[in-house]
Amino acid sequence: MSPPSSRAQARRQRALVISLAIVIVIAVGSLAGTLAAHWSPRLGLDLDGGLSVVYKPARKVSKTDLNQTVTILTDRVNGLGVSGATVGTQGGDIIVQVPGVKNGEQILKTIGQTAQLYFRPALCRVPEFVGTHSKSAKPASTPLPSCTASSELTESNLGVSPESGTTFHENTVPDDTALADYPSTKPTKDLKTKTVLLPTIKGTGDVRYLLGPAPLTGHAVARATAEQNDVGAWVVDYTLTSKGSPAWDSLAQKYFHQIIAIELDGVIYSAPIIQPSQSSFSSFDGKGEISGHLTETQAKTLALAMQFGSLPVRLIAQTTKTVSPTLGHSALIAGLGAGLAGLLLVLLYTIVYYRLLGIVVFSGLAVTAALLWAIISALGHTSVAPSFDLAGVTGVIVSIGITVDSYIVYFERLKDETRAGRTVRTSVDRGFRSAWRTVLAADTVSLGAAVVLFFVAVGEVKGFAFFLGLSTLMDIFMTYFFTRPLVALLGRNERLTGAGRMGMSRGLAVSSDSGVA
């Protein structure tokens, strides 16, 4: 039977091997999975090209309104799942950059829409505009008349009455043909307090509606999601705010069994009848649904606009341009070349100076690189991380110095232990305990600086901070779960400890005789 000390050493040895094996399996497996999925880092605008647009507010706005607009646009970008897009200000303008996307123009159109959501009572239906070339056509500046009595969408004219289940009866109210001579209200004239003439979304016919002033706006909506209902039709389910819920109930009760149009930026998305299958009004309890021949794109666009609120000001696109990645690519090649050259010199120095321990540095950096590639590539398919641009590359390169420094700290602690007369076998554990405190303190300072920089910085500096912080976390993980067990296993191996010129003893400047005693 083995003595207790031998069994304890065997357990420690097994734990070290398992830790090392798990890290290697995770690194190799994640890298292989990433390559098999054809994933790669989502490059930024300076490396991958993309679209950039400059918006100018239609009127002079306060700094508060400008910052609120940036916040809403940023939320919309994140809501679209676009990784790496940035929104910032330059003077009184707002700059939106979307890297590496094929449908960048559509994305910019979606996030830049003013999204003035109004709930308006429908006064009457109106046929399609006769056209500007018609002799009867009225100028756009002509005031809109009232609906004729027979075409008014009043409760008595509609005659809504429940039948059974969700079915109901509704009278056919004729369109107001006299209003066909009037063009639809332009989006810029779609004001909350005015009566407007608006079209419905494409695919729902050529009918228009004359709508009254809006008693309620999109600010009453707390949350909205696009989904398919039981019959597969796309709808938008929304939840109202604490203030919006009673306001909506008041509006719905006032126009019970009448039509309330839900319009966004001058287009009617839905014009439902209020509770047509009920004989009397009942509270909505803060929830509702927008339906009416919505396509998936229309439903998701509407839900996104409702979810993140109305912009406080209308935006005018000043310039939209395609950014070429050529310049950034050249800078990347130059930067990577310099970084690799420096890294090669460092590796050669550590191998010459620390001998076998230099191989530990090389293998550790290789495993770290595999993990970082897999993590950064995976994050590129989310909206969590900034895009990997030149600033991010700089953050990773800077972190290499931090990582190599962790190795040096550990190796120098080993030297101190062996110079004190201890063997390499006993020094690996004592040296790590001393080095771990130093490494952890240094990495904590670096990580703290990266976190602060990430939250206070904007634009590319944010990317630098993110990837510096990610690499620093990786250094803490690798130091404990890879470097520690690998050096400990090497230090317990008699052949490797005293293997001539490349042995650990030679690298630690101790005699090979004291290597395993």
FENSUL-V914155 format. One line per field, one symbol per residue. phi: phi as a letter, one per 40 degrees, with the letter a starting at -180 (. if undefined). burial: + if it has 16 or more other ideal C-beta (glycine too) atoms within 10 Angstrom, else -. A space follows every 50 residues. Layout:
# FENSUL-V914155
phi=???
burial=???
This chain:
# FENSUL-V914155
phi=.ccdccccccccccccccdccccccccccccccccccfcadcccccbbgi bbbbbbccacbcccccccccccccccccccgccgcbbabagccbbbbbcf bcbdccccccccccfccbbbcccacbcccchcccccccccccccccccdc bcccccccfcacbagbcabacccccccccccbccccdcbccdcbcbbbcc ccgbgccbbcbcdccabcccccaabcacccbgccbbcbbcccccccccdc ccccbdgbcbcbbbfgbccabcccfccbcacaccfgbaabbhgccdcccc cccccccbgcccacbbccbbbccccdccccccdccccccccccccccccc cccbfccccccccccccccccccccccccccbbcccccbccccccccccc ccccccccdccccccccccchcccdcccccccdccccccccccccccccc cccccbcbgccccdcccccccccccccccccbcdcccccccccccccbcf ccccccccgbcccccbc
burial=---------------+--++--+---+--++--+----+-++++++++++ +++++-+--------+-+++-+++++++++-++++++------+++++++ +--+--++-+++++++++++++++++--++------++-----+--+--- ++++--++-+-+-----+----+-++--+++++++-+--+----++++++ +--+---++++--+++++-+++-+-+-------+++++-+---++-+++- ++--++++++++++++++++++++++-------+-+-+-+++-+---+++ +++++++++++++++----+--+-+--++--+------+---+--++--+ +--++++++++--++-++-+++++++++++----++++++++++++++++ -++++++++++++++-++---++++-++--++-+++--+--++--++--+ --++-----+-+++++++++++++++-+++-++++++++++++--++++- --++++++-+-+-+++-
